[in-house]
Amino acid sequence: MIKYTYPDGTHCYRALHTVQAVYTNEEGKLVSRALKADQSGFYTFEIKSFEVLEAGVTYN
């Protein structure tokens, strides 16, 4: 799992296999490209940070 933190401080979790890339765009912002829920393609969104979570560990 990957935990994303958005610029407003909120967060979400995504399955690792749905994430295609995390990179800095041409504006210097950290962004991620991930598979849409309906699997019809990818979308790109700005993030503040991300963390790869270890399998089998309970996080608070």
PyMOL commands that place a pseudoatom at each C-alpha (Angstrom):
pseudoatom trace, name=CA, resn=MET, resi=1, chain=A, elem=C, hetatm=0, pos=[0.000, 0.000, 0.000]
pseudoatom trace, name=CA, resn=ILE, resi=2, chain=A, elem=C, hetatm=0, pos=[0.985, 3.582, -0.551]
pseudoatom trace, name=CA, resn=LYS, resi=3, chain=A, elem=C, hetatm=0, pos=[-0.161, 6.368, 1.742]
pseudoatom trace, name=CA, resn=TYR, resi=4, chain=A, elem=C, hetatm=0, pos=[-0.487, 9.707, -0.039]
pseudoatom trace, name=CA, resn=THR, resi=5, chain=A, elem=C, hetatm=0, pos=[-0.614, 13.001, 1.828]
pseudoatom trace, name=CA, resn=TYR, resi=6, chain=A, elem=C, hetatm=0, pos=[-2.329, 15.774, -0.133]
pseudoatom trace, name=CA, resn=PRO, resi=7, chain=A, elem=C, hetatm=0, pos=[-1.269, 19.453, 0.007]
pseudoatom trace, name=CA, resn=ASP, resi=8, chain=A, elem=C, hetatm=0, pos=[-4.221, 20.231, 2.335]
pseudoatom trace, name=CA, resn=GLY, resi=9, chain=A, elem=C, hetatm=0, pos=[-2.974, 17.664, 4.896]
pseudoatom trace, name=CA, resn=THR, resi=10, chain=A, elem=C, hetatm=0, pos=[-5.577, 14.968, 4.206]
pseudoatom trace, name=CA, resn=HIS, resi=11, chain=A, elem=C, hetatm=0, pos=[-4.458, 11.525, 3.135]
pseudoatom trace, name=CA, resn=CYS, resi=12, chain=A, elem=C, hetatm=0, pos=[-5.561, 8.396, 1.279]
pseudoatom trace, name=CA, resn=TYR, resi=13, chain=A, elem=C, hetatm=0, pos=[-4.277, 4.892, 0.624]
pseudoatom trace, name=CA, resn=ARG, resi=14, chain=A, elem=C, hetatm=0, pos=[-3.766, 3.229, -2.757]
pseudoatom trace, name=CA, resn=ALA, resi=15, chain=A, elem=C, hetatm=0, pos=[-2.820, -0.323, -3.664]
pseudoatom trace, name=CA, resn=LEU, resi=16, chain=A, elem=C, hetatm=0, pos=[0.743, -0.393, -4.957]
pseudoatom trace, name=CA, resn=HIS, resi=17, chain=A, elem=C, hetatm=0, pos=[-0.231, -2.048, -8.259]
pseudoatom trace, name=CA, resn=THR, resi=18, chain=A, elem=C, hetatm=0, pos=[-2.492, 0.918, -9.158]
pseudoatom trace, name=CA, resn=VAL, resi=19, chain=A, elem=C, hetatm=0, pos=[0.338, 3.473, -8.966]
pseudoatom trace, name=CA, resn=GLN, resi=20, chain=A, elem=C, hetatm=0, pos=[2.237, 4.054, -12.195]
pseudoatom trace, name=CA, resn=ALA, resi=21, chain=A, elem=C, hetatm=0, pos=[4.584, 6.895, -11.153]
pseudoatom trace, name=CA, resn=VAL, resi=22, chain=A, elem=C, hetatm=0, pos=[5.511, 9.496, -8.550]
pseudoatom trace, name=CA, resn=TYR, resi=23, chain=A, elem=C, hetatm=0, pos=[7.530, 12.410, -9.898]
pseudoatom trace, name=CA, resn=THR, resi=24, chain=A, elem=C, hetatm=0, pos=[8.136, 16.162, -9.871]
pseudoatom trace, name=CA, resn=ASN, resi=25, chain=A, elem=C, hetatm=0, pos=[6.295, 17.847, -12.744]
pseudoatom trace, name=CA, resn=GLU, resi=26, chain=A, elem=C, hetatm=0, pos=[7.499, 20.773, -14.846]
pseudoatom trace, name=CA, resn=GLU, resi=27, chain=A, elem=C, hetatm=0, pos=[6.078, 23.230, -12.271]
pseudoatom trace, name=CA, resn=GLY, resi=28, chain=A, elem=C, hetatm=0, pos=[8.188, 21.626, -9.533]
pseudoatom trace, name=CA, resn=LYS, resi=29, chain=A, elem=C, hetatm=0, pos=[5.198, 20.014, -7.772]
pseudoatom trace, name=CA, resn=LEU, resi=30, chain=A, elem=C, hetatm=0, pos=[5.253, 16.433, -6.498]
pseudoatom trace, name=CA, resn=VAL, resi=31, chain=A, elem=C, hetatm=0, pos=[2.593, 14.451, -8.365]
pseudoatom trace, name=CA, resn=SER, resi=32, chain=A, elem=C, hetatm=0, pos=[1.472, 10.871, -8.794]
pseudoatom trace, name=CA, resn=ARG, resi=33, chain=A, elem=C, hetatm=0, pos=[-0.100, 9.062, -11.718]
pseudoatom trace, name=CA, resn=ALA, resi=34, chain=A, elem=C, hetatm=0, pos=[-2.477, 6.262, -10.726]
pseudoatom trace, name=CA, resn=LEU, resi=35, chain=A, elem=C, hetatm=0, pos=[-5.064, 3.987, -12.286]
pseudoatom trace, name=CA, resn=LYS, resi=36, chain=A, elem=C, hetatm=0, pos=[-8.667, 5.231, -12.163]
pseudoatom trace, name=CA, resn=ALA, resi=37, chain=A, elem=C, hetatm=0, pos=[-11.055, 3.179, -10.029]
pseudoatom trace, name=CA, resn=ASP, resi=38, chain=A, elem=C, hetatm=0, pos=[-12.925, 1.984, -13.133]
pseudoatom trace, name=CA, resn=GLN, resi=39, chain=A, elem=C, hetatm=0, pos=[-9.584, 1.033, -14.764]
pseudoatom trace, name=CA, resn=SER, resi=40, chain=A, elem=C, hetatm=0, pos=[-10.373, 3.217, -17.805]
pseudoatom trace, name=CA, resn=GLY, resi=41, chain=A, elem=C, hetatm=0, pos=[-7.005, 4.959, -17.700]
pseudoatom trace, name=CA, resn=PHE, resi=42, chain=A, elem=C, hetatm=0, pos=[-4.730, 6.980, -15.471]
pseudoatom trace, name=CA, resn=TYR, resi=43, chain=A, elem=C, hetatm=0, pos=[-5.084, 10.342, -13.758]
pseudoatom trace, name=CA, resn=THR, resi=44, chain=A, elem=C, hetatm=0, pos=[-2.461, 12.658, -12.286]
pseudoatom trace, name=CA, resn=PHE, resi=45, chain=A, elem=C, hetatm=0, pos=[-2.829, 14.502, -8.973]
pseudoatom trace, name=CA, resn=GLU, resi=46, chain=A, elem=C, hetatm=0, pos=[-0.677, 16.667, -6.722]
pseudoatom trace, name=CA, resn=ILE, resi=47, chain=A, elem=C, hetatm=0, pos=[0.636, 15.243, -3.448]
pseudoatom trace, name=CA, resn=LYS, resi=48, chain=A, elem=C, hetatm=0, pos=[2.690, 16.621, -0.575]
pseudoatom trace, name=CA, resn=SER, resi=49, chain=A, elem=C, hetatm=0, pos=[4.348, 13.299, 0.275]
pseudoatom trace, name=CA, resn=PHE, resi=50, chain=A, elem=C, hetatm=0, pos=[3.974, 9.550, 0.022]
pseudoatom trace, name=CA, resn=GLU, resi=51, chain=A, elem=C, hetatm=0, pos=[4.994, 6.534, 2.081]
pseudoatom trace, name=CA, resn=VAL, resi=52, chain=A, elem=C, hetatm=0, pos=[5.272, 2.895, 1.033]
pseudoatom trace, name=CA, resn=LEU, resi=53, chain=A, elem=C, hetatm=0, pos=[3.660, 0.870, 3.827]
pseudoatom trace, name=CA, resn=GLU, resi=54, chain=A, elem=C, hetatm=0, pos=[4.913, -2.531, 4.917]
pseudoatom trace, name=CA, resn=ALA, resi=55, chain=A, elem=C, hetatm=0, pos=[2.609, -5.511, 4.411]
pseudoatom trace, name=CA, resn=GLY, resi=56, chain=A, elem=C, hetatm=0, pos=[1.185, -7.091, 7.565]
pseudoatom trace, name=CA, resn=VAL, resi=57, chain=A, elem=C, hetatm=0, pos=[1.735, -4.021, 9.763]
pseudoatom trace, name=CA, resn=THR, resi=58, chain=A, elem=C, hetatm=0, pos=[-1.162, -2.158, 11.388]
pseudoatom trace, name=CA, resn=TYR, resi=59, chain=A, elem=C, hetatm=0, pos=[-0.756, 1.614, 11.058]
pseudoatom trace, name=CA, resn=ASN, resi=60, chain=A, elem=C, hetatm=0, pos=[-2.612, 4.205, 13.122]
for i in range(1, 60): cmd.bond("trace and resi %d" % i, "trace and resi %d" % (i + 1))
show_as sticks, trace
zoom trace
